[in-house]
Amino acid sequence: MAKRRKGVGFHSAAGLVRYFDAEEKTALKISPWLVVAIAIGTMIAVILANILYPLS
């Protein structure tokens, strides 16, 4: 029977944690409120465009 290697999953998981921690520090951070404000602004722009320039 083949020998079973202990801790292989733990080491690979630790590498992923280190990768995502490093990635998170350099990533662009956007406030959730800014995302909501942009969505609301886009909705208002689409509604106004539909009122001012109707398709039919």
Distance bins in CASP14 RR format, pairs under 12 A and 6 or more apart:
PFRMAT RR
TARGET T0000
AUTHOR 0000-0000-0000
RMODE 2
METHOD distances of the structure
MODEL  1
5 11 0 0 0 0 1 0 0 0 0 0 0
5 12 0 0 0 0 0 1 0 0 0 0 0
7 13 0 0 0 0 1 0 0 0 0 0 0
7 14 0 0 0 0 1 0 0 0 0 0 0
8 14 0 0 0 0 0 1 0 0 0 0 0
9 15 0 0 0 0 0 1 0 0 0 0 0
9 16 0 0 0 0 0 1 0 0 0 0 0
9 17 0 0 0 0 0 1 0 0 0 0 0
10 16 0 0 0 0 0 1 0 0 0 0 0
10 17 0 0 0 0 0 1 0 0 0 0 0
11 17 0 0 0 0 0 1 0 0 0 0 0
11 18 0 0 0 0 0 1 0 0 0 0 0
12 18 0 0 0 0 0 1 0 0 0 0 0
12 19 0 0 0 0 0 1 0 0 0 0 0
13 19 0 0 0 0 0 1 0 0 0 0 0
13 20 0 0 0 0 0 1 0 0 0 0 0
14 20 0 0 0 0 0 1 0 0 0 0 0
14 21 0 0 0 0 0 1 0 0 0 0 0
15 21 0 0 0 0 1 0 0 0 0 0 0
15 22 0 0 0 0 1 0 0 0 0 0 0
15 23 0 0 0 0 0 1 0 0 0 0 0
16 22 0 0 0 0 0 1 0 0 0 0 0
16 23 0 0 0 0 0 1 0 0 0 0 0
17 23 0 0 0 0 0 1 0 0 0 0 0
17 24 0 0 0 0 0 1 0 0 0 0 0
18 24 0 0 0 0 0 1 0 0 0 0 0
18 25 0 0 0 0 0 1 0 0 0 0 0
19 25 0 0 0 0 0 1 0 0 0 0 0
19 26 0 0 0 0 0 1 0 0 0 0 0
20 26 0 0 0 0 0 1 0 0 0 0 0
20 27 0 0 0 0 1 0 0 0 0 0 0
21 27 0 0 0 0 0 1 0 0 0 0 0
28 34 0 0 0 0 0 1 0 0 0 0 0
29 35 0 0 0 0 0 1 0 0 0 0 0
30 36 0 0 0 0 0 1 0 0 0 0 0
30 37 0 0 0 0 0 1 0 0 0 0 0
30 38 0 0 0 0 1 0 0 0 0 0 0
31 37 0 0 0 0 1 0 0 0 0 0 0
31 38 0 0 0 0 0 1 0 0 0 0 0
32 38 0 0 0 0 0 1 0 0 0 0 0
32 39 0 0 0 0 0 1 0 0 0 0 0
33 39 0 0 0 0 0 1 0 0 0 0 0
33 40 0 0 0 0 0 1 0 0 0 0 0
34 40 0 0 0 0 0 1 0 0 0 0 0
34 41 0 0 0 0 0 1 0 0 0 0 0
35 41 0 0 0 0 0 1 0 0 0 0 0
35 42 0 0 0 0 0 1 0 0 0 0 0
36 42 0 0 0 0 0 1 0 0 0 0 0
36 43 0 0 0 0 0 1 0 0 0 0 0
37 43 0 0 0 0 0 1 0 0 0 0 0
37 44 0 0 0 0 0 1 0 0 0 0 0
38 44 0 0 0 0 0 1 0 0 0 0 0
38 45 0 0 0 0 0 1 0 0 0 0 0
39 45 0 0 0 0 0 1 0 0 0 0 0
39 46 0 0 0 0 0 1 0 0 0 0 0
40 46 0 0 0 0 0 1 0 0 0 0 0
40 47 0 0 0 0 0 1 0 0 0 0 0
41 47 0 0 0 0 1 0 0 0 0 0 0
41 48 0 0 0 0 1 0 0 0 0 0 0
41 49 0 0 0 0 0 1 0 0 0 0 0
42 48 0 0 0 0 0 1 0 0 0 0 0
42 49 0 0 0 0 0 1 0 0 0 0 0
43 49 0 0 0 0 0 1 0 0 0 0 0
43 50 0 0 0 0 0 1 0 0 0 0 0
44 50 0 0 0 0 0 1 0 0 0 0 0
44 51 0 0 0 0 0 1 0 0 0 0 0
45 51 0 0 0 0 0 1 0 0 0 0 0
45 52 0 0 0 0 0 1 0 0 0 0 0
45 53 0 0 0 0 0 1 0 0 0 0 0
46 52 0 0 0 0 0 1 0 0 0 0 0
46 53 0 0 0 0 0 1 0 0 0 0 0
47 53 0 0 0 0 0 1 0 0 0 0 0
47 54 0 0 0 0 0 1 0 0 0 0 0
48 54 0 0 0 0 0 1 0 0 0 0 0
49 55 0 0 0 0 0 1 0 0 0 0 0
50 56 0 0 0 0 0 1 0 0 0 0 0
END
